[in-house]
Amino acid sequence: MTPAAEYDAIVVGSGAAGGWAAKELSERGVTTLLLEAGRSLDPARDFPPPPDKDRSKLQLMTRARAFLDGQQMQARCMSFSRLTRHLFVNDRENPYTTEPGAPFNWYRGRQVGGRMHLWGRNALRIGDSELHATRVDGHGPDWPISYADLAPWYERVERFLGVHGSAAGIPSIPDGVYDQPLPLTTSEQGILDRLKTAWPDRPATTCRIVRHNADRVPLPIVAAGATGRLSLQSDAVVSRVLVDDTGRATGVEYVDRTTKTRHQVRARAVVLCASTIETLRILLHSTSKVHPRGLGNSSGLLGTGLTDHVMIFEAGPHTVEGAPRTDPYDFGAQSGLYVPSFRNAHGRRDAPFLRGYSLLGSVGRIEPGWFFMAVGEMLADPHNRVTLDPSVSDAWGIPVARIRCVHGANEAAMVRDMHETLLALAATCGLEIDHLRRESYIGKAVYQVTKRLVYTASGALLPGSAIHEAGGAVMGASAATSVVNAHNQCWDAPNVFVTDSAAFPTSPFQNPGLSIMALSARAGHFIADGLADGRL
């Protein structure tokens, strides 16, 4: 397909943010071009049934072959397998660089729907206690919006996608709209009851999981296409945003993934939803006379404050209850129980670190039988940042991202507490810790040798491994202290918007997926209004 000469809006990226931006824009009458760097997927071809059962959960041979085939970074991801490897990029074509001694695992999926095909679908609202934690502890930027600003958009997303869960009355994860309770295994129900008795100050509940979409094509994109106002262009690797002499966006330049020819398309507004690091790379590469340091960088803050969730986990043997998953691509079926942060909660300061972490797990759902992970907030640090590496280009001649994202003293203290909590949880619930029980001696030996590629010295997953990158183009109350305003609108170019998690000022412990979609839907309506009344 050859894109038309001009559109009302161009949306870059077709994942959580891009799908919702395209849906809301097109449903409001905006002619929209959705650009995706990867290919379109064929549900029959790209989601085949699983092969014969593999006793190794590490899938060592699959990962070894991937290392040789150019996926040496992607093969480290927990979600990487024979079934999913084609949903990850080739690292030879898509390189990036890091500082010496500061490894970062950037797991990427370039296809229509992005990394949504691998998402665990945890749908958590973020309450004011996390949006405005800065007002309690004084660290870092504050969100320029409140929960009341997001609530109607959370509800819009939940009603459209469908969420399985239950109201729990926990302020940090406000209750949403649920179409049915999330079913628990017998063991999970018993552990939930036990935790409520043993940990009365740590409210436990069920996970909140978006309904599985067995049709594979993201529902927001389906809805956008049904309007007749959406054009979807796959294999379009966006290089930069084009601007006029005043610095306003006029469109984007992209490189065809297969032919490597360059194209320019024009629009009245540009919405960047390419995922945090890729969005930052595009903005930094969009230099001009008006934006010499990159589009949106008049404050000098573009790219700074990169975060990823701090994550550790424990697992062990347990009887898998009931029938196995009927759809191996239903990653939401892996989750059952959830404990929102209980450290530094409700305005208290009761831990040797700032902010908090949650616990998410399941018992009796998947091999080896049970797991619990602790997922915590990483503090925004201006030294953790994305820049461009002018000495390295990707397969399409675009300078690659240079990433620095390392844990500091606050994260180290949090990890120590996480370890203690997971050990206490296992002891309280009678769960044996041994996540390599089913592996062979060779598998265990390989794991011990290669775990430095996945874990920090403290036992946390390396930054990037949570796949919850955030920050770098943060929203704020002024152009001097942020990149975009409270409507995700770039201060320096008012017809450019950033609606993925690059706009997050902080990285609360909740899974960011629902908030990314709510912010994108909200921004989509704001853009449609601006296009209608001439402001954009």
N, C-alpha and C positions, 0 to 999 in steps of 0.2 A: 504493500500500500504506500502511495506517495502522499504525504500530508498536504493539506490545503495551504494556501498562501498565508492565511492569517486566521487566528482564533480569538475568542474573547479571553480564554485562559489556557495556559499550559501547565500541566501538573507533571512533575518529574519524580518518577518512582511509583510502583503499583502495589506497595505493601500496605501495612496498617494505616499509615497516614494518607498515602496517595489514593487508595481506593475510596476512602471516605471523603476526601476533598473532591474527587471526581464525581462521586454520587451527589453530594450536596450542591455542587455547582451546576451540574447538568440538569438536576431536578428543578433548579431555580431558573432554568431557561438559558443558561450560559453555554455557548458552544465551547467544548473543552477537548484539548488534545492531551492524552495520557501517554507519556513516554516511559518505556521500560528498557533498561539496558540489556536484559536477557531475552530469552526466547519465550514464545507462547508454549503452553503445555498441552499435551494431548492426554486427557484423563485415562484413556485405555492403555496408552503406551507408557506413560510416565509414572503410573501408580499400579504396577503389576502386583499380583499376589505374592506372598513371601515364599522364599525357597524352603527346602527342607530344614527342619529345626536345627539350629546351630547351638551346641551346648555352650560354646564360649560367648559370653556377653561382651567380651572385649573385641571380638571379631578381628583378631590379630592379623590374619592373612589378608583380609580386606583392607585394613589400614596399611599394611606393608606394601601391597600393590599400589595403593593410592599415593604413598610417598614416592614411588618410582614413576608414577604417571603424572606427577605435577600437582598433587593435592597434599603436599607435605604439611601444610598448616591446617587445612580443613579437616584432615584425618584425625586431628587431636580432639575434635568436638565429641561430646558425649552422644549427640544425636546422629553421628556419622555411622553409616552401615551400608551393606550391600543394597538395601532398599532405597537409601536416601542420598548416596554419594553424588548422584547426578543433580541434586538440588543444591549443591555447593559449588562455588567457583573453582576454576583452575588457578592455582597460585602463580604459575609461570606467566599467565596472561594478566593476572591481577596482583602484582607485587605491592608491597608497602615496606617501609623501613622503620626501625626503632632505634633508640639510643642504646649504646653498649651497656649491658647489664640491666636493661629495663625491658624485658620481653613483654609482648602484648599479643594475645591470640585473637585475631580479627576473623571471625567466622562469617562468611558472606553467602548470600543466595541471590543469584541474578536470574529471575524468571518472572513471568506475570504472577503476581501474588507475593513475590519476594520470599522472606523468611517466614511468612505466615503459614506455609505448608509444614513447618517444623515447630510451630508455636504450641506450647502446652495449654493455651487458651484460658489461663488464669485471669479472671476479670474482676479486678479490685478497684474500687473507688479510693481516692486519696482525700483524707479529711483535712480540716484546717490545722490540726495539730502538727501535721507534716508539712503542709504548704507554707506554714508560718513558723517553723521551728526556730528560725533565726531570731524571732522576737523573744524567745526563751533563752537561748544560749549565746546569741550574738555572733555566731559564725556564718560567714558567707552571705550570698544574696538572698533576698526574699522574693517570693512569687508576687507579681502585681495583681493577681486575681485571687479570689476566695472560692471556697467550696460552693457557695451559692451561685457563682458564675458558671461552674461546671455542671452542677446537678442536673439541669434540664437536658444537657447534651449527653451526660452519662445515661440518662433514662432513654434518650432517643436511640443510642447505640444498643443498649440492652434489649429494648423491645424489638428492634429490627433483627438482631442476631439470635436472640434467645439465650438465656443464661440459666443453668441449673445451680441452685444454691438455696440458702435459707437465711432469713433475717436473724441477726445475732445481737443487735443493739450495742455494737462496739464503735465508739466514736471515731477511731483512727481509720476504720474501714467502713464508712457509712453504708447502710443497707441499700440494696438496689432493687430492681424489678426482676423477679425470678419466675420462670414458667413452671418449674417443678423443683422439688428438693434434689440435691445431688445424692444418688444412692451410695451407701457405704457398704463395705464388706462387713461380715460379722465381727471380724477382729478389729476393724477400724471403729465400729460402734462401741465395742468394749473399751478400747483405748481412749476414745473420746470421753466416755463416762469416767474412766479412771483419772484422766488428766483434770477433769473438772473438780474432782475430789482432792487430788494430790496437789494441784496447782490452782487454788481458787483465785489467786491474784494474776493469773495468766490466762485470759479468756480464750478458750479453744472453740473452734467451730468447723464446719465443713468448708472445703474449697468452693469457689464460685467459678464455674467452668462454662465457657461459651459452647453452645450446642454444636456438635460435629457436623460439618458440611461434607457429605460423601460425594457431592458433585464436583469437588475440587476447585472450581473457578470461584474466587472470592465473591461473596454475595453483593457487596457494595458495587463491584465492577459490573456484575450482572444487572443490577438496578440502574446504574448509570447508562449502560448500553441500551437498556429498554427505552430510554427517553428519545433516542435518535439523535441526540446532541453530543455524543461521545465518539471520538476517534481514538482508537488504541493503536499505538505504534510500538511494536516490540523491536528488539535488536537495535535500540537507539541509545548509544553511550553518550550521555550529555557531558560536554566539555566545559561550557561556561555560559553565563547569562550575558546576553547582548544588551547594551545600553546606548542611549542617545547622548547628545552633548550636555544635557542637564543631569545625567546620571540615572534617569528612569529607565526601567527595563523595556526593551522592545521585542524580546523573544529569547531564544536559546540557540546555541550551536551544538550539534551532536554528530557523532561518528557512527556510521553504519557498522554494526558488530561484525558482519560477515564480509562486506566488500571494502570496508575501511574508507569509504568515501565520506566527505564532510557535507553537512546540510545545515541550513538555517531555517527556522520557522519563527513566525512572529505572532505576538499576542499582546493584549492590553494588560494582562497580569500574568505573573509567573509564580507558581507555588512549588517550593522545594520540599520533597518528601522522600529523598533518596536513601534515608537512614543517616544517623548522626554523622559519622565520619565522612561518608560520601557527600552529603550536603555541605559539610565544611570545606571539603576539597573543591567542590564546584564554586562556592563563594570566594575562596582564596584565589582560585584561578581566574576569576572574573575581574581582572584588573582593567583599568581605563584611566584616562586623564582625570576623571572625576573621582574614581575609586582606585588610587594607585596602589593601595595595600590589600586590595580585594574588596568586593562589594559587601558593604555593611561593616566595614572596619574603621570607621572614623574614630571610634573610641580606642582602638588598639586592642580590643578584647576578643575579636573574632578568633575562634579556635581554642581559647583558653578555658580552663575549668573542666576538662574532659573527665568523666567518671564512668565507672561500671560497678554494678553491685558486687559487694564482698560476699563470697559464697564458699561454704564448706558443706560436706555431707558425710553421713554414715549410713551403712546398709548392712544387711545380713540375711540369713536364711529364714524362711517362713513358708508355710504351706500356701500355695496360690489357690485361692478359693474360687469355685465356680468355673465356668467356661472361659477360655482365653478370649482376648479381644477378637472380634470378628473382622475388624479393619485394622491392619497394622499401622496405618497412617493416622489413627485416632490417638494423637499424643495427649489429648486432654484426659483420656481414660486412665492415665497413670497416676493422677492426683486424687487424694481423698480428704486429708485433714489439714487444717490450717490454724496456726497460732500467731496472731499479729503481734507486733513488737510490744514487749512488756518492760523493756529497759528505757529509762528516761521518759516514761509515758505520763500523760496528764500533767505536764509541766514540771514533773519531778526531775531531780538530778541524782540518780541512784546508781550510777555506773562509772567506772574509771575511763570513760570515753564519751564522746558526744553522739547523739542520735541513737538509733536502735536497729533491731533486726527481727525478722519473722522466721517462723518454722513452717515448712511445707513438706508433706510426706504422704506415703501410702503404705498399707499393710495388706498383704494377700492379693495384690493386683498383678504385679509383674515380677519376674525373676530379678534378683535372687530371692525375693519374698517381701522384704520391707526396705524402705529408705526414708530418711528425713534429711532435708537440707536446711541450713540456716542462710538467710538472704538479708544482707544488711546494707545500710546507706554508706556510701563512700563520700567523704567530704570533698567539696569542690576546692581544688588547689590551682592557682593560676600557672604553676609550673607544669602541671599536667595539661598537655595541649596537642593540637593537631596543626602542623605546618605543611608546606609543600617541600618535597625533596627534588630540587631541580636537576639532580644528577641521575635520576631514575624515572623512566616513563613506563606506562603500561603498554599493552599490545596495540593500543590505538593512539599512541604518541602523547598521552596526557600525563603531566607530572603526577607522581604518586604521593600519597599521604605519608608523612613522617609523624609517628605517634609516640608520645611520651605519656604513660599512665602507670604510675607506681603507687603502691600502698605506703601510707605514712604511719606515724606512731599511733594515731587514733584508730586506724584500721587494724594494726597489730594487736592493740588492746582489745578491740572488738572480737577478733578471731580467737583470742585466748578464752574469752567469755563464751563464745559460740561452742568451742570444744567442750567446755565444762557442762554447758546446757544439754548438748546432744548426748553426752555420756550419762547425765542424770536422767534424761528422758528414756534412754534405753533401759537403764536400771529400773526406773519406776514402772515401766511397761513390760518388763521381762523380755526384752528383745536382745538377741545375741548379735554382737558386732563382728561381721566377717563377710565383707562384700566380695571376696575372691574364693569363696567356698567351692564353687563349681569349676574354677579354672584349673588347668593342668599345671604341673610343676614348671613346664616351659613358659606357660602364660604368666604365671606368677613371677618368674624370673625376669621376663621381658618387661613386665609392669614395673618392677622395682628399678630397672635400669632407665626406663623412659619416663618415669613419673615427673622428673624435673621439667619436662616439656609442658606439663599440665598444672603443676602445683608450685606455690611459693615455698620458701623454707619453713614458713609457719604452718603450712598445711592447707592454706586457702587455695582455691583455684586461681590461676594467673589472671590478672586483669584482662578483660575482654571475654573471658570464658563464660560469664553469665549471659552474654549476648544482650545486655541491657545498657549499651553505651548511651550516654546522655551529656548534654552541655556543649558549650562552644559557640553557640549563637543564641544566648539566653534572652528570655523576655524580662523586661524590667520597666521601671517607671520613668527613666530618662535616657536620652541618647548617650550621655556621658558614662553610664554604668551598665549598659546592655546593648544588644544588637537588634532586638525586635521589641515591639511594644506589647501591651496586654492583649492585642488581637493578632499576635504573631506577624505583625507587619514591620518590615525593615525600616528603621528610622531613616536610613540614608537613601532608600529607594522605595517610596511608599506603594509601588505596585509589585513589590516582591515580598513573598511570605515564606516563612519557615514553620512548618506544622509538625515535623517529626520531633523526636526527643532531643535534637540539638537545641531546641528552645527551652528545655527544662533548666531552671536556675539551680535546682538541687535534685538529688536522686533519691527520693523517699523509698522506704523498704518495699513498697508494693510493686508488683509486676507493672511495668509501664504501659502495657498494651492497650488497656481500656482508656487510659488518659490520653494516649496518642490519638486514638480514634475520636474521642470526645472533643479534643482541641481542634482536630482537623475539621470535624463537622461544624464546630462553632466558627472557625475561620472561614470555611466555605460560605456560610451565610453572610458573614461580614463582607467578603469579597463580592458576592452576588449583589448585595445592596450597593456597594461602592461602584460597581460597574453600571448598575441601573440608574443611579442618580448622578453619574458623571465624575465622582470623586477619584475614580481610578482611570 
